[in-house]
């Protein structure tokens, strides 16, 4: 039986989106069977859509990256846009829902040990740094790129630590203090 190309493309996209969520929730070692289940399919149909799990994972990482970058682009280039980004990124909803969040916080340690995914990760990292540097105002006289790197590093690190802690009060304290530090206006010299 021949499948309609539009239906095949729609199914492929459903697999990619489901895989993007599951990879952030469970990590890179998640099975092909579980990835296919996200689209309501069986392992047997995997190779109708992808050459390998590596190809699917790469495509899912690109999907995550595109979504994160689009979310950033949608924010106003203003202090209020920057603060809104900090609030959302360092919020409890983001902390508690890794499957819908930042791939850097969810997958960076694993990707550091999986060289085959480093290029897509590095491309995303560079794009995020660029978008944060260009998409928000920076007022302290340091180069915007430097500010973007420090800001992104602090946010990702805070989210990783907040997620890893089993002490809710400490987790929230981490998020709140980093958000406060990033959102505080520059003080003089």
N, C-alpha and C positions, 0 to 999 in steps of 0.2 A: 504494500500500500504506500503510495506517494503522499508526502505531507506538503501542505501548502507552505511556501517559503515564508509568508507573513506569520503563520502560526509557529513555524520553527524559530523564527527570530524572536517572537514574543516569549516562547518557552525558554529560549536561551537567556533572554534578559531576566526572566523570572528566576532562573537558576543563579545567575550572577548576583542579583539583588539579595536573594536568600543566603547565598554563600558569603556575601559581604557582611551581613549581619552575624552569621554563625562563626565566621573566622574571628571577628572581634570578641565574640562571647567565649569561644572555646579554644581559640588558638590555631596555629598552622597545622597541628597534628590531627585535626578533625578528619574523619574518614570521608571518602567519596560518597559512600552510602548515605551518611548524614547530610552531606552537602546537597545531594539530590532530593532527600526527603523535604528540604526547605521549599522545594517547588512541587511537592506532591508526586515525585517520580521515583523510580527505582534505579539502583545502580546500573542495571542492564542498559538503560538508555543514555548513560553518560557519554559514551563514545560517539553517539550520533551528534553530539553538540560540541565536544571538546577533545583535543588530541591527548591531553594529559591533565592531571590534577594541577600541575604547575601552571599550565595555560589558564585554567579556570581561576586559580588563586591570583595570578597576575591581573587578569581581567577584573576580578572582584576588588583588588586593591586600587586599580585605576578608577573603578566606580566610586569607591569610598572617597578617593582624592577629589574627583570631580565634584561630588556633592559638598564636601567640606569647603572647597574653594568657592563654589557658587554661593554657599551660605555667607562666606566672608564678603564676597563682592556685593551682596544684597544689602549690607549694612552701610549706613551713611558714613562718608568720610568726615567724621567729626568726633569731638571728644565724647559725645553721647553715644555714637556708634561704637567707639572703642570700649566704653564702659559696658555697653549692652553685651558686647562680645565676651568680656571678662565675666560678667554675671552669668551668662549662659554656659560658657565653657567650664567655669569653676562652680557650677551649681550642682545641687543635689540630684537633679534629674539626670544630668550628664554622668555624674559619678555612679549612679545606680543603674544605668542602662548602657553598658559598654557596647552592646550590639548595634546601637544607633549613634555611636559617638566616634571619637577621634581614634584613627588607626594607630597613630604614634603612641598614644598612651596604652592602647590595648596590645600592640604587637611589636614595638621597637626591640625589646630584649630578644624575642624570638627571631626577628629578622636579622639582628646582628649575628646570629648563628646560622643564618640561611642565606648565603651569598647570592643565590639565584633570584632573591626578591629585593636585593639591596638597590638595584637601579630604580625600580618603580618607587621604592620608599624614598630614595634620595631625590628623585624628580619631584615627588610630593613635598618633601621637606623644603627644597629650594623654592618651589612655588608658594608655599605657605609663608616663608620668610619674606619673599618679594611682595606678596599681597598684604601682609601685615605692615611692612615698611611703607608701602605706597598708599595703602587704603585708609590709614589713620594719621592724624596729626601727631607730631612729636615735638615737645616744647623745651627740652632740657639742653639743647645745644649739641648733643651727641648725634652721630650719624643715625639716620632712620633704620638702616640695615642692622646696625649694632643693637639698637633698641628692640628691633623685631626679634633678633636672635635671643636676647636675654629674656624678653617677654614670653616668647614661645617656650623656651627651655623651662622657665619658672612654672608656666601653666601646665605643661606636660608632666613635669616632675611632681607638682602638687597633686595632679589628678591620679598619677600612679600611686603615690603614697596614701592618698585618701582612700582609694579603692582597696589597697592592700591591708589597711588597718582594720582590726576587728573591734576597735573602740570608736563608737559612733561620735562621741564628743571630740575625740582627737581628730578624727577624719574631718569633721565640720570645722574645727579650729584651723586645720591646715588650709582648707579651701578659703575660709574667711580671711585669714591673715595674708595669704598670697594675693587674693583679690584686692584687699585693702592696700597692700604695698604697690601693686600695679596701678591701681586707680587713683592713688594719692597724687595730687598735683606736685610738680617739681618745686623744691624749696630753694630759693635764692642761689647764689654762687654755686 
